[in-house]
Amino acid sequence: MTTRLPLPPADLSLGEQLRAIIDQLPEGGVSLGSLLDVFGDEGLLLLTALMVLVFLVPVSIPGVSTVFGAAILMVGISRLTGRPLWLPRRLRERELPGQKVRAALTAGLKWVARFERISRPHRLRQLAEQRGWLVVGNLAFITAALLLMAPLSFLPFSNTLPGVALLLYSIGFIQRDGGAILVGHLVQLASVTYFGVVFAGGGAALGALLN
């Protein structure tokens, strides 16, 4: 059975809220359901920022990319459709090792600190508030989540690039910082280009072997 985590104080910064939640993670397993109980529908972007931290450090946690990637995908769909977040029961109850998750999240906090220092609320605000740009941003968010959950951990940076893009999107949407969202788009473009080049090269090599 997983432990219900306490809500972090609302007046803390993004990094401080994440730190407070990480400190309360149980020693045993932690499930997506327990994390959702902390954040609720209002804190989905904060939850996304927490989950992507795992992919920004070289800590291997089996199955985490599929579980967290699927949850982040559902967050993006929820934002795009304007409907409450829904997760399958099996995904909500999937447990991950608490100690490994805490270690990865703690190590990843440095990324949040870096982005918080350069983030500026309401910069290029149309990217964070205008309906058309929000649709573009949410679609890019969903695409990054799809790349994140793909079983391609054998590729260098296969999780890191979309993870950085998702962290930038989360911070940009939370702080209404269009600059962070714009950089997120650039990182996501680099992710798509990287995967395209890798698969094109792999396809060419396979074709050469078959011929």
N, C-alpha and C positions, 0 to 999 in steps of 0.2 A: 504494500500500500504506500502511495506517495504522500508526502506531507504538503498541506496547503501552505503556500508562501504568503507572507504578509505584504500588503500594498506599500510601495515606497512613498515617502512624503512628496506631494505634488509640487512643492516649491524648489526642489532640487534641480540641478542642471541634468542634462541628458546623461553625461558620464557618471554623475553621482547617483542617479536613479539606477543605472545599470549596476554600479558597484554595490548598492544596497541589496539588489536582488541576488547578485552573485554570492554575496556573503551569507544569504539565507538559504542557498541551495542545500538540500539534504545530503547526507553522506551516501545514502543508497541511491536507488534509481530516481530519475526525474522524468516526468512525462510532459508531453505537449499540453495535455489537459491542465496540469498544475500551473504551467506557465500562463496559459490563457486565463486561469482563475485570477492571476495576479493583475494582468493587464486589462482584460475585458475588451469589448469592441472599440472603446475609445483609445486604447493604447496599442493598436495593431502595428503602427510604424515603430514604436518603441520596442515591441516584441521582435519585429524584423531586425532592427539594429542589434538586439541581443543575440539572435540566432546566427546572423552572418559573421559575428566575431569569431566563431569556431573555424571559419574557412580562411581566416587571415593569418593564421599561425600554423607552423608545421607540427600539428598534433593529430595523430590518426585516431578517429573514433568510428569504428565500423558501422555502416548504415546511416550515419548522420546526414550525409548530403541528400539522400533520398527523402528522409523523414522531414528535415528542416526545409529542404527545397520545396517539397509538396505543400507544407504549411505556408511558406512564403508565397507560393503560387496562388493559394486560396485567398491570402490577404490581398494580393493584387487583383484577383477577380472580384473580391468583395468591394474594393475601392472603385473599380471600373464600373460595376453594376449598381453601386450604391446600396447594396443589400448587406445584412448582417453576415458575419463570418460563419461558415459552416464547415465542419471537418468530420470525416467518417470516424465512427467510434474506434475502429482499429488504429487509426492514426493518432487520435487523442490519447489512447491508452498505451501507445508504444513507449517503453521506458529505455532510457539511455544511462550509462554509468555516471553517477553524480560527480565523482571525483575528477574524472577526465573532462567532463563538460565544464566544471568550474575552472580547472587549470587552463583550458583553451580560452574560455571567456575572459578570465583575468589577464592573460597575455594579450588578448585582442583589444583590451581597453585603451591601449596606447594609440590605436588608430582613431578611436572616438575623440581622444584628447587632441590629436593633431587636427582633425577636421573641425572640432569646436573652436580651435584658436583662429582658424581662417574663415569660419562661417560668419555671414553677416545677415541677420534677419531682414526680410523685405527687400533684399537686393534682387534686381531683375524680377520684381514681384509677379509680372505677368506669367512667367514660366511656372510659378507655384500657385497662382490664383485664377488665371484665365481658363475658362472651360476647355477650349480647344487644346491648349498646351497641357492641361491636366490629363486629357484623354491620351495625348502622345506620351506623357510621362508614365501613366499607368500601364500602357501597352509595352513600353520599354521595360518597366518594372517586371511585368509578367514574362517577357522574353528572357530577362536576366535570371529569373527564378527557374525557368525551363532549362537553361544552360547549367544552372547550379545543381539541379536534381538529376541531370544526365549521368549515367554510370561511367564516367570518364576520368576517374581519379588517377589512372595511370599516366595521364597527360600532365606535364608541368603547367602550373597556373590555371588549370581547368576549373578549379573552384575559386581561386584567388581573384581573378579578373571580374567575374560576375558578382562575387562577394563584395568587392570594393565598390562596384557600381550600385549595388543594392544599399550599401551603407550610405553612400552619397545621396541616393534618392530619399532614403529615410530621413536623414538629417535635413535635406533640402525641404521636404514636405512638412516636417515638424516645425522648422524655423521659418518657413515661407521664404527660403533662400533660393532664388532662381539660379544664382551662380553655382551653388552646389549641385543642383539638378543638371545644369548645363555640363559641368565636369563629369557628372554621372553618365550623361549621354555619350560623351567622348570615350569614357572607359568602356561603356557597353558596345560602342562601335568598334573599339579595339578588340573586345571579346569576340564579337561576331566575325571580324576579320581573321583573328587568330584561329578560331575553329574552322572557318572556311578554308584557310590556307592548309591547315593540318589535314583536313579530310580530302582536299583536292590533291595534296601530295601523296596521301595514302592510296587514293584511288588510282593515281598515275603509276605508283609503284606496283600496285596489284595488277594493273593492266599490263605492265611491262613483264611481270613474272608469268602471267598467263599466256602471253604471246611468245 
